[in-house]
Amino acid sequence: MGKLSGFCCIFLLILSVFSSFLFSQSTEKQQVNKFTIHAPQLKTDKQIWVYLPKNYQNSENAYPVIYMHDAQNLFDAQTSFAGEWQIDEFLDNFEGSESIIVGIEHGNDKRLDELTPFSNNKYGGGQGNAYLNFIVETLKPYIDTNFRTLSENENTSIVGSSLGGLLSFYAILKYPEVFGNAGVFSPSFWFSEDIYTFASNTSLAKVSRFYFVTGTEESENAVPNQQKMVNLLLEKGVDKENIVNNIIQGGRHNEAFWSAQFPDAYIWLTNQ
């Protein structure tokens, strides 16, 4: 009995240490909440991550909202594909104005379909409109109803990287009355030339603001493609003050790069 009891104690100790190790891998903060909402436009359910400002519970303030794609990569290293953006860590220590961050989990094997407004002959895709309709028609009304938000377009941003950067750019062109600001990180403009045609043929809202950032070590066409789009916007009369065109030497197409660029983007997108 003594040996068995001793074995149980050792087993429980090992289990406790192992459990603590697993728990320690999560970097998600207490300000991050999750809920699931039905997305009829996509015929599925979506898990949503919401970061609330540190002072949210102790104030009656309303806050700007930033909608972001790929929620699995934003707050928690445990759920991320290759490192997290550390959104919550940054905002927990930021001394400026606070915002609500709404992260939308990608659809795993449906990610490419959801985040591309146009199809590609090789890769397919092109279901971005349904995904955007979910945000505009279902998710944003829910967020504005259940949280204290500043719901006007000037206080609503949409931010993403890679395909998420492509869709964020498309979103602000298609729904300028909803999204006043877009964070366009390493946009996959290569996916379809139709994005340039769409931008060229769209009447751009004078209040729309664009924050572009791309690294020089991403792909051969990353910088030229971004510059091409910026030039197009300027030719269409977008005010230079409403465009940031950042080309970062040595920047690579990964979470670490986007995480490092987020603080400056956040400050500009929230007019600080």
PEWOBEL-V189845 format. One record per residue. N is the residue number from 1. RES is the residue in three letters. PSI is psi in degrees with one decimal (none if undefined). OMEGA is omega in whole degrees, 0 to 359 (* if undefined). NEAR is the number of other C-alpha atoms within 10 Angstrom. Layout:
N:RES:PSI:OMEGA:NEAR
N:RES:PSI:OMEGA:NEAR
//
This chain:
1:MET:-39.7:179:6
2:GLY:-40.8:179:7
3:LYS:-40.6:180:8
4:LEU:-41.5:179:9
5:SER:-42.5:178:10
6:GLY:-40.4:178:11
7:PHE:-42.7:180:12
8:CYS:-39.9:180:12
9:CYS:-43.6:179:12
10:ILE:-42.1:180:12
11:PHE:-44.4:180:12
12:LEU:-36.5:178:12
13:LEU:-45.1:179:12
14:ILE:-42.8:179:12
15:LEU:-40.3:180:12
16:SER:-45.1:179:12
17:VAL:-43.7:180:12
18:PHE:-42.5:179:12
19:SER:-39.7:178:11
20:SER:-37.8:179:11
21:PHE:-45.0:179:11
22:LEU:-43.5:181:11
23:PHE:-35.6:184:11
24:SER:-18.1:181:11
25:GLN:-22.3:179:12
26:SER:126.7:180:13
27:THR:9.6:179:16
28:GLU:135.4:182:21
29:LYS:165.8:183:15
30:GLN:-18.3:178:10
31:GLN:-7.3:182:15
32:VAL:121.5:178:18
33:ASN:156.4:180:13
34:LYS:146.6:171:12
35:PHE:161.1:179:9
36:THR:135.9:181:10
37:ILE:142.3:179:14
38:HIS:135.2:178:14
39:ALA:89.1:183:19
40:PRO:-30.3:180:15
41:GLN:-25.7:182:15
42:LEU:-3.8:181:18
43:LYS:45.9:180:9
44:THR:177.4:172:10
45:ASP:146.6:181:12
46:LYS:132.8:173:19
47:GLN:131.9:184:17
48:ILE:135.6:175:20
49:TRP:130.7:181:21
50:VAL:120.0:173:22
51:TYR:123.2:177:23
52:LEU:140.0:179:24
53:PRO:153.7:183:19
54:LYS:-35.5:185:16
55:ASN:10.9:186:11
56:TYR:-47.5:185:17
57:GLN:-20.5:184:10
58:ASN:16.8:180:8
59:SER:173.8:174:8
60:GLU:16.7:183:9
61:ASN:151.7:169:11
62:ALA:150.7:190:15
63:TYR:151.2:170:21
64:PRO:158.9:181:20
65:VAL:135.3:174:30
66:ILE:118.2:176:24
67:TYR:131.8:183:23
68:MET:146.3:179:23
69:HIS:170.9:174:24
70:ASP:53.9:184:21
71:ALA:-29.6:180:24
72:GLN:-24.8:185:22
73:ASN:0.1:190:23
74:LEU:-41.0:193:26
75:PHE:-23.0:193:25
76:ASP:120.6:180:21
77:ALA:-27.9:183:18
78:GLN:-32.2:182:18
79:THR:-6.5:185:17
80:SER:157.3:179:16
81:PHE:-45.5:182:12
82:ALA:54.7:181:12
83:GLY:151.3:184:18
84:GLU:164.5:179:23
85:TRP:-16.8:181:25
86:GLN:42.9:180:23
87:ILE:-46.6:183:20
88:ASP:-38.3:178:23
89:GLU:-42.1:179:13
90:PHE:-50.3:184:13
91:LEU:-31.0:177:21
92:ASP:-28.3:183:15
93:ASN:2.4:182:9
94:PHE:135.6:184:12
95:GLU:-3.5:182:8
96:GLY:-159.6:182:10
97:SER:145.0:184:13
98:GLU:158.7:179:20
99:SER:160.5:169:23
100:ILE:131.6:178:24
101:ILE:124.7:179:25
102:VAL:111.4:179:24
103:GLY:131.5:181:25
104:ILE:119.8:180:20
105:GLU:139.3:176:18
106:HIS:163.0:185:20
107:GLY:28.6:180:17
108:ASN:-110.4:182:10
109:ASP:-11.9:177:8
110:LYS:3.5:184:11
111:ARG:-46.9:182:19
112:LEU:-41.1:178:20
113:ASP:-45.2:186:22
114:GLU:-34.1:189:23
115:LEU:11.6:180:29
116:THR:118.6:180:28
117:PRO:-18.8:179:25
118:PHE:155.9:181:20
119:SER:161.1:177:18
120:ASN:136.2:184:15
121:ASN:-31.5:183:9
122:LYS:-41.9:189:7
123:TYR:-9.5:181:10
124:GLY:-135.7:179:13
125:GLY:-164.1:175:19
126:GLY:17.6:180:17
127:GLN:19.8:183:19
128:GLY:-28.9:180:23
129:ASN:-39.5:179:21
130:ALA:-41.0:179:19
131:TYR:-43.9:178:20
132:LEU:-38.9:178:23
133:ASN:-35.5:175:18
134:PHE:-45.6:180:18
135:ILE:-48.2:186:18
136:VAL:-43.1:188:16
137:GLU:-27.0:187:13
138:THR:-54.3:187:16
139:LEU:-50.4:183:21
140:LYS:-44.8:176:19
141:PRO:-37.3:179:12
142:TYR:-45.6:180:13
143:ILE:-45.5:182:17
144:ASP:-27.5:179:13
145:THR:-37.0:189:11
146:ASN:-8.2:178:9
147:PHE:158.9:179:14
148:ARG:98.3:185:17
149:THR:154.5:165:18
150:LEU:101.6:195:17
151:SER:-8.0:182:19
152:GLU:159.3:185:13
153:ASN:-34.0:181:19
154:GLU:-16.9:179:21
155:ASN:13.2:182:20
156:THR:121.2:181:25
157:SER:157.8:174:26
158:ILE:130.2:190:26
159:VAL:138.7:176:26
160:GLY:169.9:181:25
161:SER:152.0:178:24
162:SER:-120.3:176:19
163:LEU:-32.0:176:26
164:GLY:-30.7:174:27
165:GLY:-41.3:176:27
166:LEU:-48.4:183:27
167:LEU:-33.7:178:31
168:SER:-40.1:177:31
169:PHE:-45.6:179:26
170:TYR:-38.7:184:24
171:ALA:-43.7:183:25
172:ILE:-26.3:175:24
173:LEU:-39.9:184:20
174:LYS:-34.2:183:18
175:TYR:62.5:181:15
176:PRO:-22.9:178:20
177:GLU:-13.5:180:15
178:VAL:-48.9:183:19
179:PHE:117.8:179:27
180:GLY:-17.7:184:24
181:ASN:144.4:178:29
182:ALA:131.4:172:30
183:GLY:109.7:189:31
184:VAL:91.6:185:29
185:PHE:122.8:176:29
186:SER:54.3:188:30
187:PRO:138.7:180:26
188:SER:61.5:179:21
189:PHE:-17.3:179:23
190:TRP:-21.1:189:15
191:PHE:-36.1:179:20
192:SER:131.9:176:17
193:GLU:-14.4:181:12
194:ASP:-22.6:180:15
195:ILE:-34.4:177:21
196:TYR:-39.9:178:17
197:THR:-43.4:180:10
198:PHE:-44.7:179:14
199:ALA:-39.7:181:18
200:SER:-34.3:185:15
201:ASN:-3.1:184:10
202:THR:136.5:174:12
203:SER:115.4:186:12
204:LEU:136.7:177:17
205:ALA:135.8:183:15
206:LYS:-22.1:182:12
207:VAL:-8.0:182:16
208:SER:137.8:183:20
209:ARG:136.3:187:25
210:PHE:126.3:175:27
211:TYR:104.3:179:21
212:PHE:141.8:172:23
213:VAL:132.4:179:26
214:THR:147.6:178:31
215:GLY:151.3:182:21
216:THR:-15.2:182:17
217:GLU:24.1:181:14
218:GLU:-72.7:177:15
219:SER:168.4:183:13
220:GLU:-34.0:186:9
221:ASN:-0.6:186:13
222:ALA:-51.9:182:21
223:VAL:-48.7:178:20
224:PRO:-38.1:180:13
225:ASN:-41.4:178:18
226:GLN:-43.4:180:24
227:GLN:-37.4:178:17
228:LYS:-42.1:181:12
229:MET:-40.7:178:18
230:VAL:-43.6:179:19
231:ASN:-38.9:179:13
232:LEU:-43.7:180:15
233:LEU:-41.4:179:19
234:LEU:-40.0:178:13
235:GLU:-29.5:179:11
236:LYS:1.5:174:15
237:GLY:10.5:176:12
238:VAL:132.2:181:20
239:ASP:134.7:179:14
240:LYS:-32.1:180:13
241:GLU:-16.3:181:8
242:ASN:9.1:180:17
243:ILE:129.5:166:18
244:VAL:127.8:182:18
245:ASN:85.4:184:17
246:ASN:124.7:172:17
247:ILE:113.1:187:17
248:ILE:116.9:179:15
249:GLN:128.5:178:10
250:GLY:-5.4:182:11
251:GLY:135.3:180:19
252:ARG:163.6:185:17
253:HIS:76.8:181:19
254:ASN:170.8:183:18
255:GLU:-36.8:181:19
256:ALA:-41.3:178:15
257:PHE:-46.6:182:19
258:TRP:-36.9:177:25
259:SER:-42.7:181:17
260:ALA:-28.9:182:13
261:GLN:-16.7:186:18
262:PHE:-42.7:182:19
263:PRO:-47.4:179:15
264:ASP:-39.3:178:11
265:ALA:-42.7:181:23
266:TYR:-45.9:181:20
267:ILE:-42.2:181:13
268:TRP:-42.8:183:17
269:LEU:-29.0:181:25
270:THR:14.7:173:19
271:ASN:47.3:181:10
272:GLN:none:*:9
//
